[in-house]
């Protein structure tokens, strides 16, 4: 399990992470979702002991990251965005070398087992330089799994892979999530929805939402846009829907009318139904407009376009 409480990281006067709190539970894949420069990599580096925090607390596998750093490192497998590999080594040789650094016994057996878990047994003797990027990513994942850690922290593991490699790696991450606590960083929205049991959305160093994709959809749908379909044409009904109390905007779309409420916390459907029935029209469909994780993400992270300050650019450099 990963438990984070009020975790903060400051570079000079700039806050890269601003007092975030979340929990990643065993047997689940927790997605860490946000745009570039949001604070994802900085948070992961703090959780793995690579970067000290400015303040806050974090426990990984029951150990305080900052007081028991070595205990945490024994129980964490970390796959950074750019995997450091010795390309002149074979895949097996590299994993045995990592095992030696970690002080593991039976390094050959552990290397063989890790390669089998990531589907690379057939390339165990191949030099890493001859492997495709997707296969090199799997070697990196095998090194993170070598000591059978309780917690896996994966930073954008599918970036730069071709579509088939992405699908294969996603399937592997889902499988690993059954037996490990997995924190999975990505900025690819469809990926988070397909792979993750829970999602933490971070933007500008702050957590703006967290929960399962279904829960987040439900939160946004309540009081959100609704789809109205009637037995009259949308053109005929549009002026009436626009006049409904509590409806801010309405437009013709999806063979009906999409209405947005003036108050996001108020469901406009009862008033729409009342007005429609009073006009003598038959209500064919009235429901919240289905949203996906992409719409949730855009809704939660949307802000005014502006040029980043030099300090913010410096944080993005650190994130990269």
C-alpha positions in Angstrom: 0.0 0.0 0.0 1.0 3.6 -0.6 -0.2 6.3 1.8 0.5 9.9 1.1 -0.4 12.8 3.4 0.1 16.4 2.6 3.2 15.8 0.5 4.9 18.9 -0.7 8.0 19.6 -2.9 9.3 23.1 -3.4 12.1 24.2 -5.7 13.1 27.7 -4.5 9.9 29.7 -4.6 8.1 27.3 -6.9 5.9 24.5 -5.7 6.1 21.4 -7.9 3.8 19.4 -5.5 1.4 21.3 -3.2 0.3 19.2 -0.2 -1.2 16.2 -2.0 -2.9 13.2 -0.2 -4.0 9.9 -1.7 -3.9 6.1 -1.1 -3.0 3.3 -3.5 -4.3 0.0 -2.3 -2.9 -3.6 -2.8 -4.4 -5.6 -5.6 -5.2 -2.6 -7.6 -3.7 -0.4 -10.3 -3.9 3.3 -9.3 -3.6 5.7 -12.2 -1.7 8.9 -11.6 -3.0 11.1 -14.3 -2.1 14.6 -15.3 -0.6 16.8 -18.0 3.1 17.2 -18.5 4.6 19.2 -15.6 1.7 18.5 -13.3 3.9 16.9 -10.6 3.6 13.2 -11.4 7.3 12.4 -11.8 8.3 14.6 -8.8 5.8 12.7 -6.6 7.1 9.3 -7.8 10.7 10.3 -7.2 9.8 11.2 -3.6 7.9 7.9 -3.1 11.0 5.9 -4.2 13.5 7.9 -2.2 15.2 9.6 -5.1 14.1 13.1 -4.2 13.5 14.4 -0.6 10.3 16.2 0.1 10.0 19.7 1.5 7.3 18.5 3.9 4.5 16.0 4.4 4.4 12.2 5.0 4.5 9.1 2.8 4.4 5.4 3.7 5.2 2.6 1.2 4.5 -1.0 2.2 4.2 0.2 5.8 7.5 2.1 6.0 8.1 5.8 6.1 9.8 6.8 2.9 12.0 9.3 4.6 12.8 7.6 7.9 13.1 4.1 6.6 14.3 4.8 3.0 16.3 1.5 2.6 13.4 -0.6 3.8 11.1 1.1 1.3 13.6 0.5 -1.5 13.7 -3.2 -0.7 9.9 -3.4 -1.2 9.5 -1.1 -4.3 10.1 -1.8 -8.0 10.5 1.4 -9.9 10.3 1.8 -13.7 11.3 5.4 -14.6 10.2 7.0 -17.8 13.6 6.7 -19.4 14.9 3.2 -18.4 18.7 3.1 -17.7 20.0 0.0 -19.5 23.5 -1.3 -20.3 22.9 -2.0 -24.0 26.0 -4.2 -24.5 24.7 -6.7 -21.9 22.3 -9.5 -22.6 18.8 -9.2 -21.0 19.6 -12.0 -18.6 23.1 -10.6 -17.9 21.7 -7.2 -17.1 19.1 -8.6 -14.7 21.8 -10.7 -12.9 23.9 -7.6 -12.6 21.0 -5.7 -11.0 20.4 -8.7 -8.7 24.0 -8.6 -7.6 23.7 -4.9 -6.8 20.6 -5.7 -4.8 22.4 -8.5 -3.0 20.0 -11.1 -4.1 20.7 -14.9 -4.1 19.9 -17.2 -6.9 20.2 -14.3 -9.4 20.0 -16.5 -12.5 16.8 -18.1 -11.4 15.3 -14.8 -10.4 16.3 -13.3 -13.8 14.7 -16.2 -15.7 11.5 -15.8 -13.7 11.3 -12.1 -14.2 11.9 -12.5 -18.0 9.2 -15.1 -18.1 6.8 -12.8 -16.3 7.3 -10.0 -18.9 7.3 -12.4 -21.9 11.0 -12.2 -22.8 12.3 -15.6 -22.1 13.0 -16.2 -25.8 15.3 -13.2 -25.9 17.1 -13.8 -22.6 20.5 -14.0 -24.4 20.0 -11.2 -26.8 22.0 -8.0 -26.3 19.8 -5.2 -25.2 20.9 -3.0 -28.1 19.3 -5.5 -30.5 15.9 -5.3 -28.8 13.0 -3.1 -29.9 12.0 -0.2 -27.6 9.0 -2.2 -26.4 11.2 -5.1 -25.5 13.7 -2.8 -23.7 10.8 -1.4 -21.7 10.0 -5.0 -20.7 13.6 -5.5 -19.6 13.2 -2.4 -17.4 10.0 -3.8 -16.0 11.7 -7.2 -15.4 14.4 -5.4 -13.4 11.7 -3.7 -11.3 10.1 -7.1 -10.6 13.4 -8.9 -10.0 13.1 -8.8 -6.2 9.4 -9.5 -6.2 8.4 -6.2 -4.6 5.2 -5.5 -2.9 4.8 -2.1 -4.7 5.4 -1.2 -8.3 5.8 2.4 -9.4 5.6 2.8 -13.2 6.3 6.2 -14.7 4.7 6.5 -18.2 5.7 2.9 -19.1 4.0 2.9 -22.6 5.4 6.2 -23.9 7.0 5.8 -27.3 5.7 2.3 -27.9 3.9 1.2 -31.0 0.1 0.3 -30.7 0.7 -3.5 -30.4 3.4 -3.0 -27.7 1.2 -0.6 -25.8 -1.7 -3.2 -25.7 0.7 -5.9 -24.5 2.2 -3.8 -21.8 -1.2 -2.6 -20.6 -2.3 -6.3 -20.3 0.8 -7.0 -18.3 0.2 -4.1 -16.0 -3.4 -5.2 -15.4 -2.1 -8.7 -14.5 0.6 -7.3 -12.1 -2.1 -5.3 -10.4 -3.7 -8.4 -9.1 -0.7 -9.3 -7.0 1.0 -6.0 -6.3 0.2 -2.4 -5.4 0.7 -0.6 -8.7 1.0 3.2 -9.1 0.8 3.8 -12.9 1.6 7.3 -14.2 0.3 8.4 -17.6 -1.1 11.4 -19.4 -2.9 9.2 -21.9 -6.5 9.3 -20.9 -7.8 6.2 -22.6 -5.0 4.2 -21.1 -5.9 5.2 -17.6 -9.5 4.3 -18.2 -8.6 0.8 -19.6 -5.9 -0.1 -17.1 -6.7 1.5 -13.7 -9.0 0.6 -10.9 -8.7 4.0 -9.4 -7.5 7.3 -10.7 -5.8 10.3 -9.0 -5.8 13.4 -11.2 -3.1 16.0 -10.5 -2.9 19.4 -12.1 -0.4 22.2 -11.3 0.9 20.2 -8.2 -2.6 19.8 -6.7 -4.9 16.7 -6.7 -8.1 17.9 -8.4 -10.0 14.6 -8.2 -9.7 10.9 -7.2 -11.8 7.8 -7.4 -12.7 5.0 -9.8 -13.4 6.1 -13.4 -17.0 5.2 -12.8 -17.2 7.3 -9.7 -15.6 10.3 -11.4 -18.1 9.9 -14.3 -21.0 9.9 -11.8 -19.7 13.0 -10.1 -19.5 14.9 -13.4 -22.8 13.6 -14.7 -24.7 14.8 -11.7 -25.9 18.2 -12.6 -24.0 18.1 -15.8 -25.2 18.2 -19.4 -28.3 16.2 -20.4 -29.6 14.8 -23.6 -33.2 15.6 -24.5 -35.0 13.7 -27.3 -38.7 14.4 -28.1 -41.3 13.4 -30.7 -40.9 16.9 -32.3 -37.9 18.1 -34.3 -34.9 19.5 -32.3 -35.3 22.8 -34.2 -38.9 23.1 -33.0 -38.1 22.3 -29.4 -34.9 24.3 -29.0 -36.4 27.7 -28.1 -38.6 26.0 -25.4 -35.6 24.1 -23.8 -33.6 27.4 -23.8 -36.4 29.0 -21.8 -36.5 26.2 -19.1 -35.6 27.7 -15.7 -32.1 26.4 -14.7 -30.9 25.8 -18.3 -28.0 28.0 -19.2 -27.4 26.8 -22.8 -28.8 24.3 -25.2 -27.8 23.2 -28.6 -28.8 20.7 -31.2 -26.6 17.6 -31.2 -26.8 13.8 -31.3 -30.3 13.8 -32.9 -31.6 15.8 -30.0 -30.8 18.7 -27.7 -27.9 18.9 -25.3 -28.7 21.2 -22.4 -26.3 22.6 -19.8 -27.6 23.7 -16.4 -26.8 27.1 -14.9 -25.9 25.5 -11.6 -23.6 22.4 -11.9 -25.0 21.1 -8.6 -28.6 21.1 -9.8 -30.1 18.4 -12.0 -32.2 20.2 -14.7 -34.1 17.1 -15.8 -37.2 17.4 -13.6 -37.9 21.0 -14.8 -37.2 20.0 -18.4 -39.7 17.1 -18.1 -42.3 19.3 -16.6 -42.0 21.9 -19.4 -42.0 19.3 -22.1 -45.1 17.6 -20.8 -46.9 20.9 -20.4 -46.4 21.5 -24.1 -48.0 18.2 -24.9 -44.9 16.7 -26.4 -43.8 13.1 -25.8 -40.5 12.7 -24.0 -38.5 10.0 -25.8 -35.3 10.3 -23.9 -33.9 12.4 -21.1 -30.6 11.3 -19.5 -27.3 12.6 -18.4 -24.9 12.9 -21.2 -22.3 10.0 -20.8 -18.8 11.2 -20.1 -15.5 9.5 -20.4 -12.3 10.0 -18.5 -11.1 12.5 -21.2 -14.1 14.7 -20.6 -13.6 14.5 -16.8 -9.9 15.3 -17.2 -10.6 18.3 -19.4 -13.3 19.6 -17.1 -11.1 19.4 -14.0 -7.8 20.7 -15.5 -9.2 23.4 -17.8 -7.8 26.8 -17.1 -7.2 30.0 -18.9 -4.5 29.9 -21.6 -1.5 31.8 -20.6 2.3 31.8 -21.0 4.1 29.9 -18.3 6.4 31.9 -16.0 10.1 31.2 -16.1 9.7 29.5 -12.7 7.0 27.2 -14.0 9.1 26.3 -17.0 11.9 25.3 -14.6 9.6 22.9 -12.8 8.6 21.4 -16.2 12.3 20.9 -16.9 12.6 19.0 -13.6 9.5 16.9 -14.4 10.9 16.0 -17.8 
